[in-house]
Amino acid sequence: MKTRIYSVKKMLRMLLALTIVLLCSARVSAVTEIFLRADTTVMTMPDGRLIEMWGFAQDSVFGAHDGIVTVPGPVLTIGPGESHLIITLENNLPEPVSLVIPGQIALAAPASFTDDQGRQRIQSFTHETPINNIDPVTYEWTNLRAGTFIYHSGSHPAVQVQMGLYGCLKKNYSNGPVRQAYEGVEFDDDLVLVFSEIDPALHDAIQANDYGPGKSMTSTINYEPKYFLINGQGFTSAQTPLSIGRVNDRVLLRLVNAGIKSHVPFLQYLRGQVVAEDGFDYTYPGDQCAIDLPPAKTKDVLIVPDAAGTYLLYDHALHLTNDTTLSGGMMVKLTVKSAVPKTLGVVSDLTVAVATEVSEPTLKTPQSAAERKLTGRVALAGRLATAQMIADLDKNGMVDLNDVVLFIRHWHVRDVQSDDNPSDLNGDGLVDAEDLTIMSDGIRNSDIRKSPIQSGRRN
């Protein structure tokens, strides 16, 4: 009997050990698999010119062709706990391509060729995916680290990267309870900005099969870009601004230079801390408004806007043209919303008291007529006091003629969606009858002969 008990205990220990081993091996073998396809697309420049590009599409599986070819390619987001990445590549372009991620360690098998003088020349940083490959070709990284990285073709990069075979890969150090890009670098939101250029002469030569030895264009030594893009777009006045959250949010700008020229992203009326470069976080972040961004480089910049509004980010190296058209190129508008939307639920001692008085009777015995009357008066007083605080647009402690003038001045854009209209008193994005009611209640509860409603008195 004793031997039987010992055997059971031993079996339980073995089962526990086996379970632990299986769990650990399952965790180690967890793989993030992404399917990319290199293919052609056509981009329309701000002046209407059509440019043939090469780009990446993310498909659901190899050969599905259900992704959209974009330039830059899709942002590849890797989870904090994921360290093993396999990218399967399909090549529908007229020459072999490959895939590298500078800053991430991988086993490389550079491809070479023999030139007309019998010399071995490198043509790719790693193994290549042949033209119209039927069988999947994979690229693998087994120890991915957190950061912002550029991925691009490792084959004939002077041409293929310029043609559009590039994108951004990002991985956070942690996603919760507080998001961290790197250990100790917390942020609320992020925005990827990829800088690139286009030399139409190169693209025309590639499209006409007129690039290479013995042809009209033999190299990119005379590279002359005409279009300068951020996230694949040259700036125009009709461009939709990019939202970067609210006032006091910690916003991480992930800057990627996929071009051949250096650029200097400049934050107008904003300053940021450069916290990392090529996925390596800085020990001592630098406080800057102009960030040097050489080719194939990534930098992470943390900004904390202190005021709502629209800000410009543009290339301080002045690549600000769409071919011959000025006021374009590498420029983008960034919008910051107010820190807290204006609603009737403004937190104050009075509104908390009102909420208590109104909600608690449902849990008690029915109120008498006098109690109901008192509750109604308290609720009305709370509503009027809250409206008075919201309607005090110039924040001088009272609702007066200046506030009425400010409200009327913006009333003409009523019923138009807006995030920044000061007359949008309830913060629903519209200036409408509800805002007029709040302003009326604020005036109703105001008396300019009384002391200001807030602690800051007028002298």
C-alpha positions, 0 to 999 in steps of 0.5 A: 500500500505504501508503495502504491501511494509513493507511485501516485505521488511520483506520477503527480510530480511527473505530470506537474513537471510535464505540464510546466515543460509543455506550457513553457515550450508553448510560450517559447514556440508562440510565433507572430506570422505575417504575410506580405506581398511585394507588388505594383501600385500607382500613386497620384501626386498632389499635382495630379501626376501618376507615379508607378510605385512598388509597395507591400500589401499584407495578405491573410495568407500566402497567395490570398491577394486580399491586402491592399498595396500601400506606400509606405507598407502596412505598419507591423505591430508586434505585441509586447510579449511576442519575440518570434516573428516570421514574415512570409513574402510573395514577390510579384515584381520584375526582379527578386526582393528580400526583407530586412529590419535594421536593428533586429538580429536575424540570420542573414545569407547575403545574395551575390552575383558575378559582374562582367569583370569576374568579381563577386558583388553583393546584390542583397543583404539576405536571401531573396524571394524570386520573381513570381514565387510559387513557394513561400519564402520566409524571413525570421527573427527570434529575439525581437526587442521593443522599439520603432524600426524600419523594414525594407527590401534588402535587395538593390536597396538604392532602387527598391527602397526608392520605389516604395518597398519600406514600412514601419514595425513597432513593438511596445515594451508593455501595453498595460496597465500603462503603455510603455514604448521602452522600459520607463517611457510611458505614453498615451497614444502614438503616431507613425510618420514615415518620410520619403521622396520620389524621383519621377525620372527613376520611376519612369525608367523602371516602368519603361525597362530603361534602367540598368547597364547600357540603358539611359539610366544606369544608377541613382547617382543623379538622384533628384527627388521632386516629391517629398512625402509624409506617410505617402502624401505630399501636403496640400491645404485640403489635407485632413489633420492628424489627431494626436489626442488631448491636452496633457496626453503623452504622445509618442511620435515614431519618426521614420526616414525611408528616403535617401536624403536627410530630413529635419522634422520641426515641431512648430510651437511644440517641443519634444523629448527624443527618447530613442533612436533605431529602437535603442532608448536614450539614457539621457533624452534630449529636449528638442523641437527640430530632430535630425533624421538621416536616411534609414533612421528612426527616432521616437519623440515624446511630446506633451501638448499644453494647449488645444489647437492645430500645430504644424510639423514640417521638414526644417531642411525645407523639402516643402514642394510638390514638384514646382508647387510651393507650400507642399511636400513634407508638412502635416497638421497635427490637432490637439483637443481640449483636455476634458470635454465640456459637459454638464457633468462638471465635478464640483461639491454642488453637482455631487450633492445634487446627484446624491439628492436626486438618485437616493430617493429611488432607494428610500420611501416615497417623498412628501410634497415638501421633500419633492419641492426641496429636491427640485430646488436643489436640482435646479440650483445645481443645474444653474450653477453648473451652467454658470461655470460652463457659460463663463467663456472668458473665465473671469468668474462670472457670466457677463456681456463678454461671454454673450458676445463670445457665444454669439460670435461663434453661433453662426457655425451652429449645427456644424461638426466642430471640436474646437468651437468655444460655443459648443458648451456641452461638448457634443461637437455641435453648436445647437439649441442645447448650448443656447439653453446652457448659456441662458441658464448661465445668464439666469443664474448670474448677477454681475453685482455679485462676487465672482463664482470662482476663487479668482476675484476681479480687483 
